Amino acid sequence: MQKKKVICLAILSFFPLVVLASDVGNILPYQTYRDFSENKGEFSPGATNIPLYNKNGTLVPFE
């Protein structure tokens, strides 16, 4: 019985990590996040000084 509890606790402890792994912010359009994660579009390897625009089309300043 103790072994089942330990296994169950171990499995459940990983669920919060999985949920946060797919969390994206609400500042940029979702497609921008996808392009960044897949190195597509303007985020091709070697690209520099990429402007980021929010959902309203205004430039997002990053420091």
C-alpha positions as CSV (number, residue, x, y, z in Angstrom):
1,M,0.0,0.0,0.0
2,Q,2.8,2.4,0.8
3,K,4.4,1.8,-2.6
4,K,1.1,2.8,-4.3
5,K,1.1,6.0,-2.4
6,V,4.6,6.9,-3.3
7,I,4.0,6.1,-7.0
8,C,0.8,8.2,-7.0
9,L,2.5,11.1,-5.3
10,A,5.4,10.9,-7.8
11,I,3.0,11.0,-10.8
12,L,0.9,13.8,-9.4
13,S,4.0,15.9,-8.6
14,F,4.8,16.2,-12.3
15,F,1.3,17.5,-13.4
16,P,2.0,21.2,-12.4
17,L,5.1,21.2,-14.6
18,V,3.2,19.8,-17.6
19,V,0.5,22.4,-17.2
20,L,3.0,25.3,-17.0
21,A,5.0,24.0,-20.0
22,S,2.2,25.0,-22.4
23,D,1.4,28.4,-20.9
24,V,1.8,31.4,-23.2
25,G,1.4,35.1,-22.3
26,N,-1.4,37.3,-23.6
27,I,0.8,40.2,-24.8
28,L,1.9,38.8,-28.2
29,P,-0.2,36.9,-30.8
30,Y,-0.1,33.1,-30.3
31,Q,1.4,32.7,-33.8
32,T,4.4,34.7,-32.7
33,Y,5.0,32.3,-29.8
34,R,4.7,29.3,-32.2
35,D,7.1,30.9,-34.8
36,F,9.6,31.5,-32.1
37,S,9.4,28.0,-30.7
38,E,9.7,26.4,-34.1
39,N,12.4,28.8,-35.5
40,K,10.1,29.8,-38.4
41,G,9.2,33.1,-40.0
42,E,11.2,36.1,-38.8
43,F,12.7,33.9,-36.1
44,S,14.9,31.9,-38.4
45,P,18.4,31.0,-37.0
46,G,20.8,33.9,-37.1
47,A,18.1,36.6,-37.2
48,T,18.8,39.6,-35.0
49,N,17.0,42.8,-34.0
50,I,13.5,41.3,-34.6
51,P,10.7,43.7,-33.8
52,L,7.9,42.3,-31.7
53,Y,4.3,43.7,-32.0
54,N,1.5,43.1,-29.6
55,K,-2.0,42.2,-30.5
56,N,-2.9,45.8,-31.3
57,G,0.0,46.2,-33.7
58,T,2.2,48.4,-31.6
59,L,5.8,47.7,-31.0
60,V,6.6,46.0,-27.7
61,P,9.7,47.4,-26.0
62,F,12.1,44.9,-24.5
63,E,15.2,46.0,-22.5
